[in-house]
């Protein structure tokens, strides 16, 4: 496999992982479930309302 093919494959894998994470986060938000993330080296639990607020910030 050439280096160019490897880069393309890595991009596809990265995009797939990001899409899966986004779908899981959205599912938790819709179900009213919290998620835990790492922020500034600490584990933080976000409520579904906080997930919505973060998504709105990222879309602005």
HTML snippet that shows the backbone in 3Dmol.js (N, CA, C, O; Angstrom):
<script src="https://3Dmol.org/build/3Dmol-min.js"></script>
<div id="view" style="width:600px;height:400px;position:relative"></div>
<script>
const pdb = `
ATOM      1  N   UNK A   1       0.860  -1.169   0.000  1.00  0.00           N
ATOM      2  CA  UNK A   1       0.000   0.000   0.000  1.00  0.00           C
ATOM      3  C   UNK A   1       0.911   1.237   0.000  1.00  0.00           C
ATOM      4  O   UNK A   1       1.852   1.333   0.788  1.00  0.00           O
ATOM      5  N   UNK A   2       0.613   2.160  -0.884  1.00  0.00           N
ATOM      6  CA  UNK A   2       1.438   3.369  -0.964  1.00  0.00           C
ATOM      7  C   UNK A   2       1.092   4.326   0.166  1.00  0.00           C
ATOM      8  O   UNK A   2       0.076   4.174   0.845  1.00  0.00           O
ATOM      9  N   UNK A   3       1.954   5.309   0.352  1.00  0.00           N
ATOM     10  CA  UNK A   3       1.715   6.306   1.407  1.00  0.00           C
ATOM     11  C   UNK A   3       0.438   7.094   1.129  1.00  0.00           C
ATOM     12  O   UNK A   3      -0.318   7.403   2.050  1.00  0.00           O
ATOM     13  N   UNK A   4       0.204   7.413  -0.119  1.00  0.00           N
ATOM     14  CA  UNK A   4      -1.019   8.154  -0.498  1.00  0.00           C
ATOM     15  C   UNK A   4      -2.271   7.332  -0.184  1.00  0.00           C
ATOM     16  O   UNK A   4      -3.256   7.872   0.321  1.00  0.00           O
ATOM     17  N   UNK A   5      -2.238   6.045  -0.475  1.00  0.00           N
ATOM     18  CA  UNK A   5      -3.368   5.163  -0.164  1.00  0.00           C
ATOM     19  C   UNK A   5      -3.581   5.076   1.345  1.00  0.00           C
ATOM     20  O   UNK A   5      -4.716   5.046   1.820  1.00  0.00           O
ATOM     21  N   UNK A   6      -2.488   5.035   2.085  1.00  0.00           N
ATOM     22  CA  UNK A   6      -2.586   4.989   3.559  1.00  0.00           C
ATOM     23  C   UNK A   6      -3.240   6.264   4.085  1.00  0.00           C
ATOM     24  O   UNK A   6      -4.088   6.205   4.974  1.00  0.00           O
ATOM     25  N   UNK A   7      -2.851   7.410   3.543  1.00  0.00           N
ATOM     26  CA  UNK A   7      -3.443   8.676   3.985  1.00  0.00           C
ATOM     27  C   UNK A   7      -4.943   8.710   3.706  1.00  0.00           C
ATOM     28  O   UNK A   7      -5.729   9.147   4.546  1.00  0.00           O
ATOM     29  N   UNK A   8      -5.336   8.242   2.510  1.00  0.00           N
ATOM     30  CA  UNK A   8      -6.761   8.203   2.159  1.00  0.00           C
ATOM     31  C   UNK A   8      -7.529   7.270   3.097  1.00  0.00           C
ATOM     32  O   UNK A   8      -8.630   7.594   3.541  1.00  0.00           O
ATOM     33  N   UNK A   9      -6.942   6.121   3.391  1.00  0.00           N
ATOM     34  CA  UNK A   9      -7.575   5.166   4.293  1.00  0.00           C
ATOM     35  C   UNK A   9      -7.714   5.752   5.695  1.00  0.00           C
ATOM     36  O   UNK A   9      -8.757   5.598   6.331  1.00  0.00           O
ATOM     37  N   UNK A  10      -6.672   6.421   6.178  1.00  0.00           N
ATOM     38  CA  UNK A  10      -6.734   7.054   7.502  1.00  0.00           C
ATOM     39  C   UNK A  10      -7.826   8.112   7.545  1.00  0.00           C
ATOM     40  O   UNK A  10      -8.536   8.225   8.544  1.00  0.00           O
ATOM     41  N   UNK A  11      -7.970   8.890   6.474  1.00  0.00           N
ATOM     42  CA  UNK A  11      -9.022   9.913   6.422  1.00  0.00           C
ATOM     43  C   UNK A  11     -10.409   9.279   6.481  1.00  0.00           C
ATOM     44  O   UNK A  11     -11.297   9.781   7.169  1.00  0.00           O
ATOM     45  N   UNK A  12     -10.591   8.174   5.757  1.00  0.00           N
ATOM     46  CA  UNK A  12     -11.885   7.480   5.771  1.00  0.00           C
ATOM     47  C   UNK A  12     -12.192   6.915   7.159  1.00  0.00           C
ATOM     48  O   UNK A  12     -13.316   7.025   7.649  1.00  0.00           O
ATOM     49  N   UNK A  13     -11.190   6.318   7.778  1.00  0.00           N
ATOM     50  CA  UNK A  13     -11.374   5.762   9.120  1.00  0.00           C
ATOM     51  C   UNK A  13     -11.696   6.875  10.107  1.00  0.00           C
ATOM     52  O   UNK A  13     -12.604   6.734  10.925  1.00  0.00           O
ATOM     53  N   UNK A  14     -10.964   7.971  10.037  1.00  0.00           N
ATOM     54  CA  UNK A  14     -11.188   9.107  10.927  1.00  0.00           C
ATOM     55  C   UNK A  14     -12.606   9.653  10.771  1.00  0.00           C
ATOM     56  O   UNK A  14     -13.284   9.931  11.760  1.00  0.00           O
ATOM     57  N   UNK A  15     -13.047   9.805   9.522  1.00  0.00           N
ATOM     58  CA  UNK A  15     -14.400  10.305   9.267  1.00  0.00           C
ATOM     59  C   UNK A  15     -15.454   9.343   9.819  1.00  0.00           C
ATOM     60  O   UNK A  15     -16.462   9.778  10.374  1.00  0.00           O
ATOM     61  N   UNK A  16     -15.224   8.050   9.667  1.00  0.00           N
ATOM     62  CA  UNK A  16     -16.173   7.063  10.183  1.00  0.00           C
ATOM     63  C   UNK A  16     -16.268   7.077  11.699  1.00  0.00           C
ATOM     64  O   UNK A  16     -17.358   6.975  12.263  1.00  0.00           O
ATOM     65  N   UNK A  17     -15.124   7.204  12.353  1.00  0.00           N
ATOM     66  CA  UNK A  17     -15.111   7.259  13.818  1.00  0.00           C
ATOM     67  C   UNK A  17     -15.824   8.518  14.303  1.00  0.00           C
ATOM     68  O   UNK A  17     -16.616   8.457  15.243  1.00  0.00           O
ATOM     69  N   UNK A  18     -15.550   9.653  13.672  1.00  0.00           N
ATOM     70  CA  UNK A  18     -16.209  10.908  14.066  1.00  0.00           C
ATOM     71  C   UNK A  18     -17.713  10.823  13.872  1.00  0.00           C
ATOM     72  O   UNK A  18     -18.472  11.304  14.713  1.00  0.00           O
ATOM     73  N   UNK A  19     -18.159  10.214  12.767  1.00  0.00           N
ATOM     74  CA  UNK A  19     -19.597  10.061  12.515  1.00  0.00           C
ATOM     75  C   UNK A  19     -20.244   9.154  13.566  1.00  0.00           C
ATOM     76  O   UNK A  19     -21.350   9.431  14.031  1.00  0.00           O
ATOM     77  N   UNK A  20     -19.560   8.084  13.935  1.00  0.00           N
ATOM     78  CA  UNK A  20     -20.095   7.167  14.947  1.00  0.00           C
ATOM     79  C   UNK A  20     -20.198   7.845  16.312  1.00  0.00           C
ATOM     80  O   UNK A  20     -21.177   7.653  17.032  1.00  0.00           O
ATOM     81  N   UNK A  21     -19.191   8.633  16.661  1.00  0.00           N
ATOM     82  CA  UNK A  21     -19.224   9.356  17.937  1.00  0.00           C
ATOM     83  C   UNK A  21     -20.366  10.363  17.944  1.00  0.00           C
ATOM     84  O   UNK A  21     -21.105  10.462  18.924  1.00  0.00           O
ATOM     85  N   UNK A  22     -20.511  11.113  16.847  1.00  0.00           N
ATOM     86  CA  UNK A  22     -21.586  12.103  16.757  1.00  0.00           C
ATOM     87  C   UNK A  22     -22.954  11.434  16.875  1.00  0.00           C
ATOM     88  O   UNK A  22     -23.848  11.959  17.538  1.00  0.00           O
ATOM     89  N   UNK A  23     -23.117  10.278  16.235  1.00  0.00           N
ATOM     90  CA  UNK A  23     -24.393   9.554  16.310  1.00  0.00           C
ATOM     91  C   UNK A  23     -24.669   9.066  17.732  1.00  0.00           C
ATOM     92  O   UNK A  23     -25.805   9.137  18.199  1.00  0.00           O
ATOM     93  N   UNK A  24     -23.647   8.577  18.417  1.00  0.00           N
ATOM     94  CA  UNK A  24     -23.826   8.104  19.791  1.00  0.00           C
ATOM     95  C   UNK A  24     -24.190   9.259  20.723  1.00  0.00           C
ATOM     96  O   UNK A  24     -25.058   9.117  21.584  1.00  0.00           O
ATOM     97  N   UNK A  25     -23.529  10.390  20.549  1.00  0.00           N
ATOM     98  CA  UNK A  25     -23.832  11.562  21.376  1.00  0.00           C
ATOM     99  C   UNK A  25     -25.255  12.030  21.121  1.00  0.00           C
ATOM    100  O   UNK A  25     -25.986  12.344  22.060  1.00  0.00           O
ATOM    101  N   UNK A  26     -25.649  12.077  19.858  1.00  0.00           N
ATOM    102  CA  UNK A  26     -27.015  12.509  19.519  1.00  0.00           C
ATOM    103  C   UNK A  26     -28.048  11.547  20.085  1.00  0.00           C
ATOM    104  O   UNK A  26     -29.094  11.980  20.568  1.00  0.00           O
ATOM    105  N   UNK A  27     -27.773  10.261  20.033  1.00  0.00           N
ATOM    106  CA  UNK A  27     -28.697   9.264  20.598  1.00  0.00           C
ATOM    107  C   UNK A  27     -28.862   9.486  22.100  1.00  0.00           C
ATOM    108  O   UNK A  27     -29.982   9.440  22.610  1.00  0.00           O
ATOM    109  N   UNK A  28     -27.763   9.725  22.811  1.00  0.00           N
ATOM    110  CA  UNK A  28     -27.840   9.990  24.244  1.00  0.00           C
ATOM    111  C   UNK A  28     -28.654  11.251  24.518  1.00  0.00           C
ATOM    112  O   UNK A  28     -29.472  11.282  25.437  1.00  0.00           O
ATOM    113  N   UNK A  29     -28.427  12.288  23.715  1.00  0.00           N
ATOM    114  CA  UNK A  29     -29.156  13.542  23.908  1.00  0.00           C
ATOM    115  C   UNK A  29     -30.660  13.325  23.731  1.00  0.00           C
ATOM    116  O   UNK A  29     -31.460  13.778  24.550  1.00  0.00           O
ATOM    117  N   UNK A  30     -31.036  12.627  22.656  1.00  0.00           N
ATOM    118  CA  UNK A  30     -32.454  12.392  22.377  1.00  0.00           C
ATOM    119  C   UNK A  30     -33.125  11.553  23.452  1.00  0.00           C
ATOM    120  O   UNK A  30     -34.305  11.743  23.746  1.00  0.00           O
ATOM    121  N   UNK A  31     -32.373  10.622  24.041  1.00  0.00           N
ATOM    122  CA  UNK A  31     -32.933   9.752  25.076  1.00  0.00           C
ATOM    123  C   UNK A  31     -32.877  10.392  26.465  1.00  0.00           C
ATOM    124  O   UNK A  31     -33.363   9.819  27.440  1.00  0.00           O
ATOM    125  N   UNK A  32     -32.281  11.584  26.543  1.00  0.00           N
ATOM    126  CA  UNK A  32     -32.177  12.267  27.832  1.00  0.00           C
ATOM    127  C   UNK A  32     -31.105  11.681  28.730  1.00  0.00           C
ATOM    128  O   UNK A  32     -31.143  11.859  29.947  1.00  0.00           O
ATOM    129  N   UNK A  33     -30.147  10.981  28.132  1.00  0.00           N
ATOM    130  CA  UNK A  33     -29.079  10.347  28.908  1.00  0.00           C
ATOM    131  C   UNK A  33     -27.846  11.248  28.946  1.00  0.00           C
ATOM    132  O   UNK A  33     -27.597  12.023  28.022  1.00  0.00           O
ATOM    133  N   UNK A  34     -27.097  11.132  30.010  1.00  0.00           N
ATOM    134  CA  UNK A  34     -25.867  11.912  30.138  1.00  0.00           C
ATOM    135  C   UNK A  34     -24.713  11.187  29.457  1.00  0.00           C
ATOM    136  O   UNK A  34     -24.796   9.992  29.173  1.00  0.00           O
ATOM    137  N   UNK A  35     -23.637  11.923  29.199  1.00  0.00           N
ATOM    138  CA  UNK A  35     -22.406  11.343  28.679  1.00  0.00           C
ATOM    139  C   UNK A  35     -21.253  11.852  29.535  1.00  0.00           C
ATOM    140  O   UNK A  35     -21.360  12.903  30.168  1.00  0.00           O
ATOM    141  N   UNK A  36     -20.178  11.124  29.552  1.00  0.00           N
ATOM    142  CA  UNK A  36     -18.987  11.563  30.277  1.00  0.00           C
ATOM    143  C   UNK A  36     -17.878  11.827  29.262  1.00  0.00           C
ATOM    144  O   UNK A  36     -17.651  11.044  28.340  1.00  0.00           O
ATOM    145  N   UNK A  37     -17.194  12.958  29.461  1.00  0.00           N
ATOM    146  CA  UNK A  37     -16.099  13.344  28.579  1.00  0.00           C
ATOM    147  C   UNK A  37     -14.905  13.742  29.434  1.00  0.00           C
ATOM    148  O   UNK A  37     -15.022  13.885  30.651  1.00  0.00           O
ATOM    149  N   UNK A  38     -13.773  13.916  28.799  1.00  0.00           N
ATOM    150  CA  UNK A  38     -12.604  14.434  29.496  1.00  0.00           C
ATOM    151  C   UNK A  38     -12.438  15.885  29.089  1.00  0.00           C
ATOM    152  O   UNK A  38     -12.336  16.194  27.902  1.00  0.00           O
ATOM    153  N   UNK A  39     -12.410  16.777  30.074  1.00  0.00           N
ATOM    154  CA  UNK A  39     -12.236  18.205  29.836  1.00  0.00           C
ATOM    155  C   UNK A  39     -11.123  18.691  30.759  1.00  0.00           C
ATOM    156  O   UNK A  39     -11.222  18.575  31.981  1.00  0.00           O
ATOM    157  N   UNK A  40     -10.078  19.230  30.169  1.00  0.00           N
ATOM    158  CA  UNK A  40      -8.934  19.737  30.925  1.00  0.00           C
ATOM    159  C   UNK A  40      -8.375  18.679  31.872  1.00  0.00           C
ATOM    160  O   UNK A  40      -8.005  18.977  33.008  1.00  0.00           O
ATOM    161  N   UNK A  41      -8.319  17.441  31.385  1.00  0.00           N
ATOM    162  CA  UNK A  41      -7.732  16.351  32.154  1.00  0.00           C
ATOM    163  C   UNK A  41      -8.630  15.745  33.221  1.00  0.00           C
ATOM    164  O   UNK A  41      -8.193  14.874  33.973  1.00  0.00           O
ATOM    165  N   UNK A  42      -9.869  16.191  33.297  1.00  0.00           N
ATOM    166  CA  UNK A  42     -10.797  15.663  34.311  1.00  0.00           C
ATOM    167  C   UNK A  42     -12.035  15.090  33.634  1.00  0.00           C
ATOM    168  O   UNK A  42     -12.459  15.579  32.587  1.00  0.00           O
ATOM    169  N   UNK A  43     -12.611  14.056  34.230  1.00  0.00           N
ATOM    170  CA  UNK A  43     -13.844  13.474  33.723  1.00  0.00           C
ATOM    171  C   UNK A  43     -15.008  14.363  34.136  1.00  0.00           C
ATOM    172  O   UNK A  43     -15.174  14.690  35.311  1.00  0.00           O
ATOM    173  N   UNK A  44     -15.813  14.747  33.145  1.00  0.00           N
ATOM    174  CA  UNK A  44     -16.965  15.615  33.370  1.00  0.00           C
ATOM    175  C   UNK A  44     -18.189  14.914  32.786  1.00  0.00           C
ATOM    176  O   UNK A  44     -18.138  14.411  31.664  1.00  0.00           O
ATOM    177  N   UNK A  45     -19.279  14.879  33.533  1.00  0.00           N
ATOM    178  CA  UNK A  45     -20.525  14.289  33.045  1.00  0.00           C
ATOM    179  C   UNK A  45     -21.447  15.411  32.584  1.00  0.00           C
ATOM    180  O   UNK A  45     -21.727  16.354  33.324  1.00  0.00           O
ATOM    181  N   UNK A  46     -21.913  15.284  31.336  1.00  0.00           N
ATOM    182  CA  UNK A  46     -22.798  16.280  30.752  1.00  0.00           C
ATOM    183  C   UNK A  46     -24.222  15.729  30.690  1.00  0.00           C
ATOM    184  O   UNK A  46     -24.434  14.581  30.300  1.00  0.00           O
ATOM    185  N   UNK A  47     -25.187  16.549  31.074  1.00  0.00           N
ATOM    186  CA  UNK A  47     -26.589  16.171  30.930  1.00  0.00           C
ATOM    187  C   UNK A  47     -26.994  16.352  29.472  1.00  0.00           C
ATOM    188  O   UNK A  47     -26.253  16.938  28.684  1.00  0.00           O
ATOM    189  N   UNK A  48     -28.160  15.852  29.119  1.00  0.00           N
ATOM    190  CA  UNK A  48     -28.621  16.003  27.738  1.00  0.00           C
ATOM    191  C   UNK A  48     -28.789  17.479  27.370  1.00  0.00           C
ATOM    192  O   UNK A  48     -28.548  17.856  26.223  1.00  0.00           O
ATOM    193  N   UNK A  49     -29.197  18.316  28.325  1.00  0.00           N
ATOM    194  CA  UNK A  49     -29.320  19.754  28.056  1.00  0.00           C
ATOM    195  C   UNK A  49     -27.951  20.384  27.780  1.00  0.00           C
ATOM    196  O   UNK A  49     -27.825  21.258  26.923  1.00  0.00           O
ATOM    197  N   UNK A  50     -26.949  19.941  28.498  1.00  0.00           N
ATOM    198  CA  UNK A  50     -25.592  20.463  28.282  1.00  0.00           C
ATOM    199  C   UNK A  50     -25.041  20.001  26.934  1.00  0.00           C
ATOM    200  O   UNK A  50     -24.290  20.727  26.284  1.00  0.00           O
ATOM    201  N   UNK A  51     -25.418  18.788  26.516  1.00  0.00           N
ATOM    202  CA  UNK A  51     -25.006  18.301  25.195  1.00  0.00           C
ATOM    203  C   UNK A  51     -25.584  19.215  24.127  1.00  0.00           C
ATOM    204  O   UNK A  51     -24.879  19.603  23.195  1.00  0.00           O
ATOM    205  N   UNK A  52     -26.858  19.563  24.251  1.00  0.00           N
ATOM    206  CA  UNK A  52     -27.519  20.446  23.287  1.00  0.00           C
ATOM    207  C   UNK A  52     -26.817  21.789  23.235  1.00  0.00           C
ATOM    208  O   UNK A  52     -26.590  22.327  22.151  1.00  0.00           O
ATOM    209  N   UNK A  53     -26.471  22.338  24.389  1.00  0.00           N
ATOM    210  CA  UNK A  53     -25.807  23.638  24.434  1.00  0.00           C
ATOM    211  C   UNK A  53     -24.452  23.593  23.724  1.00  0.00           C
ATOM    212  O   UNK A  53     -24.102  24.522  22.997  1.00  0.00           O
ATOM    213  N   UNK A  54     -23.703  22.536  23.929  1.00  0.00           N
ATOM    214  CA  UNK A  54     -22.400  22.393  23.284  1.00  0.00           C
ATOM    215  C   UNK A  54     -22.567  22.233  21.776  1.00  0.00           C
ATOM    216  O   UNK A  54     -21.811  22.817  21.000  1.00  0.00           O
ATOM    217  N   UNK A  55     -23.562  21.437  21.358  1.00  0.00           N
ATOM    218  CA  UNK A  55     -23.796  21.264  19.925  1.00  0.00           C
ATOM    219  C   UNK A  55     -24.169  22.597  19.280  1.00  0.00           C
ATOM    220  O   UNK A  55     -23.734  22.893  18.167  1.00  0.00           O
ATOM    221  N   UNK A  56     -24.973  23.401  19.976  1.00  0.00           N
ATOM    222  CA  UNK A  56     -25.360  24.702  19.432  1.00  0.00           C
ATOM    223  C   UNK A  56     -24.152  25.637  19.309  1.00  0.00           C
ATOM    224  O   UNK A  56     -24.049  26.390  18.341  1.00  0.00           O
ATOM    225  N   UNK A  57     -23.246  25.591  20.279  1.00  0.00           N
ATOM    226  CA  UNK A  57     -22.033  26.408  20.227  1.00  0.00           C
ATOM    227  C   UNK A  57     -21.165  26.007  19.049  1.00  0.00           C
ATOM    228  O   UNK A  57     -20.612  26.866  18.363  1.00  0.00           O
ATOM    229  N   UNK A  58     -21.042  24.715  18.808  1.00  0.00           N
ATOM    230  CA  UNK A  58     -20.182  24.235  17.724  1.00  0.00           C
ATOM    231  C   UNK A  58     -20.773  24.546  16.353  1.00  0.00           C
ATOM    232  O   UNK A  58     -20.030  24.707  15.385  1.00  0.00           O
ATOM    233  N   UNK A  59     -22.093  24.631  16.257  1.00  0.00           N
ATOM    234  CA  UNK A  59     -22.742  24.925  14.993  1.00  0.00           C
ATOM    235  C   UNK A  59     -22.809  26.421  14.683  1.00  0.00           C
ATOM    236  O   UNK A  59     -23.145  26.816  13.567  1.00  0.00           O
ATOM    237  N   UNK A  60     -22.488  27.247  15.678  1.00  0.00           N
ATOM    238  CA  UNK A  60     -22.562  28.710  15.468  1.00  0.00           C
ATOM    239  C   UNK A  60     -21.313  29.235  14.804  1.00  0.00           C
ATOM    240  O   UNK A  60     -21.206  30.435  14.553  1.00  0.00           O
TER     241      UNK A  60
END
`;
const viewer = $3Dmol.createViewer("view");
viewer.addModel(pdb, "pdb");
viewer.setStyle({}, {cartoon: {color: "spectrum"}});
viewer.zoomTo();
viewer.render();
</script>
